Amino acid sequence: MDKKTADQLRKEYPNYIKLEVASKYLGVSPRQLSKLIAEGREPFASIGANIGTTQRYTRIYTEPMIALLSGELR
């Protein structure tokens, strides 16, 4: 990921990225990304988490995703 795109993501999504946005960068569908995180599959589990107990939703954290796409996280 280039610096310009990373800076833009940091500006628009300082803490976490919407599932729909993150899935486009990662090359999977939002449903598939959510499932991969729920199953604990790496590297997806290292950039996101399922939040909540009764109504679960998936959150993708900005900095770990940028690190993954920049080749810094394996």
C-alpha positions as CSV (number, residue, x, y, z in Angstrom):
1,M,0.0,0.0,0.0
2,D,1.4,3.4,-0.9
3,K,1.8,6.2,1.7
4,K,-0.9,8.4,0.1
5,T,-3.6,5.7,0.4
6,A,-2.5,4.8,3.9
7,D,-2.7,8.4,5.0
8,Q,-6.1,8.8,3.4
9,L,-7.4,5.7,5.3
10,R,-5.9,7.1,8.6
11,K,-7.7,10.4,8.0
12,E,-11.1,8.9,7.0
13,Y,-11.0,6.0,9.5
14,P,-8.7,6.8,12.4
15,N,-9.6,3.8,14.6
16,Y,-11.4,1.2,12.5
17,I,-12.5,0.7,8.9
18,K,-15.9,-0.3,7.7
19,L,-16.1,-3.9,6.7
20,E,-17.3,-3.0,3.2
21,V,-14.3,-0.7,2.6
22,A,-11.7,-3.1,4.1
23,S,-13.0,-6.0,2.0
24,K,-12.3,-4.1,-1.2
25,Y,-8.6,-3.6,-0.2
26,L,-8.3,-7.2,0.9
27,G,-9.9,-8.8,-2.2
28,V,-12.7,-10.6,-0.4
29,S,-16.4,-10.0,0.1
30,P,-17.6,-8.4,3.3
31,R,-19.4,-11.6,4.3
32,Q,-16.3,-13.7,3.6
33,L,-14.1,-11.3,5.5
34,S,-16.4,-11.4,8.5
35,K,-16.4,-15.2,8.4
36,L,-12.6,-15.4,8.2
37,I,-12.2,-13.2,11.2
38,A,-14.8,-15.1,13.2
39,E,-12.9,-18.4,12.4
40,G,-9.6,-16.9,13.6
41,R,-8.0,-17.3,10.2
42,E,-4.7,-15.5,9.8
43,P,-3.8,-12.9,8.6
44,F,-7.4,-11.6,8.8
45,A,-7.8,-12.4,12.5
46,S,-4.8,-10.2,13.3
47,I,-6.5,-7.1,11.8
48,G,-10.0,-7.5,13.0
49,A,-12.3,-8.7,15.7
50,N,-15.9,-9.7,16.4
51,I,-17.4,-7.2,18.9
52,G,-20.4,-7.7,21.1
53,T,-22.0,-10.6,22.8
54,T,-25.7,-10.7,21.7
55,Q,-25.4,-8.8,18.4
56,R,-22.0,-9.5,16.9
57,Y,-20.4,-7.3,14.3
58,T,-17.0,-7.2,12.8
59,R,-14.5,-4.4,13.3
60,I,-11.4,-4.0,11.1
61,Y,-8.7,-1.9,12.8
62,T,-7.0,0.7,10.6
63,E,-3.3,0.4,11.6
64,P,-3.0,-3.4,11.5
65,M,-4.7,-3.5,8.1
66,I,-2.3,-0.8,6.7
67,A,0.6,-2.8,8.2
68,L,-0.7,-6.0,6.5
69,L,-1.1,-4.4,3.1
70,S,2.3,-2.7,3.4
71,G,4.0,-6.0,4.0
72,E,4.9,-5.1,7.6
73,L,2.6,-7.6,9.3
74,R,2.7,-11.3,8.5
